[in-house]
Amino acid sequence: MQNWISELYRHPDFIMMGHQQRTEDMNLGLGWLYYALARIVRTKTVVVIGSYRGFTPMVLGKALSDNLEGGRVIFIDPSFVDDFWKDPEAVRAHFAGFGVNNIKHHLSTTQQFVETNDRGIHLTGVRIV
């Protein structure tokens, strides 16, 4: 895990996030809470709404992967801040570059996501924590 955190903190945007993380001791800050909840609850699906550079979906995706139960992250972000999430291949490469391959990004607002139910995504039974 320390190696993964070290790789994460090589990306300057992850150092400046507001999750109380600290590079000096590889502390994920609130990321530890996100990670622990996903590991303890052992959910199969997590929905993340919005993220500047993907810290929260990345930490949750890592936790689900570490659970070894095939969990997935549904990540909804319309990319209002900038164009970071606009290119689907770049989004996949961004997460894959940190060894996290179970995140599916949806370039939409939450309302658009809910109204467009042609994605084959069923949220029945999803636990909200």
N, C-alpha and C positions, 0 to 999 in steps of 0.2 A: 504494500500500500504506500509506503514512503517513496518508493521510486515513482509510482503513478502521480502522487502529489507533487513531487519534484518536477516531473514533466509538465504537469498542469501549470505550475507557477513559472515556467519558462515563457509562457504567453503573457505579455504585459497587461492585457485587459483583465485577466483573472486576479491580478494582484490588487487592482483598484476597485473591485466589486464591494458592495456594502454588506457583506456577509460576516464581517468581523474576522476574516481570515488573516493569518500572519505568516510570512515567509520564513522568518528567523527560526522557527521551530516546526515548520511544515504543518501548521495548524489550519485546518479547514474552517474553523469558526463554526458558524451555523451549519456548514456543510456536513459536519459530524452528525448533527441532529437529523438532517435529511437522509444521510446514509444509514444511520442506526434505525430510523423508522422503517425504511424500506427493507432492511435486513430482518428486523424483528417481526413486522407484520407479514412479510413474505408474500406480498401482493404480486399478482401477475401483470397488472396494468397500472401505470401511474400516468396521470394527465398533468402536464405543466403548461400554464398559460402565461406566456411572455417570459423573456429572459434576454438580457442585453447581449451577452456572448455565449450563453449556454452553460453557465456554471451549475445551476440547479438541475437541469435535465442531465448534464454530464455526471454529476455525483449520484443522482438517482439511477441513471443507467448503469453506472459502475456497480452500485449496490445490487441491483436486480441481476446483473451478470454474475456477481459473486455468489448470489443465492443458488446458482446452478439449476434454476427451475424454468428457464426460458421466459423471464419477464420482459416487458416492453414499456417504453416511454412514448406516449403520444404528446408531442410538443406543438403547441399552437402559438404562432407569433406572426403578425402581419408585416413585420419589418418596418414599422413606422419611423424608428429612430434614424436608420440609414438603410443601405441596400444589403447588409450583411447576410440576411436570410433569403434573399431573392433567388439565388442560383441553387437548385436542388442538388446538383453534383458537388458544388462547393460545400454545402451544408453537410452532406454525407462524409465528405473528405475531412471536414473540420472535426467531427465527432470521431471518425475512424482513426484520425491522427493521434488520438488519446486512447485508442483501443476500445472505444465504446461503439458498438454496432447495433444496438437495439433501440435506437431513437428514430422515430418517424416524425419528421417535421411537416406541419401543415401551414402553408403560407396563407393565413386568413385571420380575421378577427374571430373571437369566440362566437359571436352571433352568427357569422357566416358559417362557421364550422358546424354549429348546432342545426342551422337551417338546411345545410347541404348534407343529407344523410345518404349520399351515394358512395361513400368511402368504404363501405363494408366494415365499419367499426361499430362494435356493439359494446356499450358501456354498462349493460345490465350486470349487476353483481359487483360492480367496482366499489370498493370501500373508500370512503372519504375520511381522511385522518387529519 
